[in-house]
Amino acid sequence: MKHVFIINPAAGKGRALKLIPIIQEYFKGKSDEYLIKVTEYPGHATKIAREYAQGEVCRIYSLGGDGTVNEVVNGIAGTNASLGVIPAGSGNDFIRSICGEYNVREVVADTIGGEERRIDLAMANGKYFINISSIGFDADVVYNAQKFKRLPCVTGSMAYLFSLIYTIFKNKINEVIVTIDDKKINLKILLAAVANGRFYGGGMLPAPDAVLDDGLLDICLVQEVNRLKMLTLFPKYMKGEHGQIKYVSFLRGRKIKIESKKTISLNIDGEILTGKDIEFEILKGAINVIYPVGTIKECVANF
């Protein structure tokens, strides 16, 4: 078995690079072939992953944050390669949906020795994503969080919290048409989160009941609210306790389309794009993911 480790040197303020000696130590005395590739520019992880995924069957590991995971996913989608996620970024949200807490010194061995399982993959306007895509307010939060992440001593969770407060005071409401399979809904929304996984934004739970292998996308719609209600909404939203709020609704579907009169922000696993018409689709069992040894529930890496 060939193992390819794709490392984003910028992720987690250099945290991923610190895992290289641990990888090298793991393979000492073993016959398995392994390669370590360090990315040099945005999108490079996709190029590296595609190159190796199109050859012999191999395991390709993402060492970085959720943005690195997304790049690797877009490189291996449609191939027989398996995805391993070794969290070393600031948010590390996708991995929370598949495993339990572990120590950073064990994460490499646990992931390499883990078992493969097929889960769903999703698409937004032709781009693959494995975790959560969203539009509106929270996409703006992700965009603004990038500014705070650059500050010294600011963790991923802190950056999203600061961004959340900042974005509340720049609140935008979008008038949209949401089509879920064959059902159309006209409404004004603060945000819409379309989820395969459960967590994003450094541990927030927009879709607490999302399942990675049920062949469905979970969509959370938050309708137009004023700033005061937003301040009461988001503590619950962060904990996944927003289901009882009357202006929040949860729906499921295989194909979802969101049409807006104005250009809106689109967050795809942490990458921000823009558009007016956005189409989402779930691809059941479309990717092989490695589940770390002995882990099932949400994952928090102890760095």
ZIFEN-V979538 format. One line per field, one symbol per residue. phi: phi as a letter, one per 30 degrees, with the letter a starting at -180 (. if undefined). psi: psi as a letter, one per 30 degrees, with the letter a starting at -180 (. if undefined). A space follows every 10 residues. Layout:
# ZIFEN-V979538
phi->???
psi->???
This chain:
# ZIFEN-V979538
phi->.cccccccdd dhhjddddde ddddddddic dddbbcbcdc aejddddddd edddcddacc ccclcddded ddeddceicc dcccccdbcc chdedddcac dbcedcdddd ddddcdbdbd bbbbhicdbc cbcabieddd dddddedddd ddicdddddd dddedddedb ebcccbcccc hcccbcacbd abccbcccca iijdcdbdcd bdbcibccbc ccdebddddd ddddedddci ccdcddccbc bbacbbbbcb dcdbdbcchj ccbblccbcc bccdhcbcbd ceeicbddcb dcd
psi->kkkjjjkjff khhgeefffe eeeeeefkgl fkklkkkklf lkfeeeeeee efffblklkk kkjbafeeee eeefffkglg lkkkjjkgaf eheeffffll klkeffeeee eeglkkkkll llkjhfkklf dkkllbefee eeeffeeeff kkgjleeeee eeeeeefegh kkkkjlkkjj cgkkkklkle lkkjkeafll hgglififgk kfgggkkkkk kjlklleeee ffefeeeefg ggffkfgkkk lllekkkkkk elklkkkjhf kklllekkkk kkjkhfkkkk klkgkealkj kj.
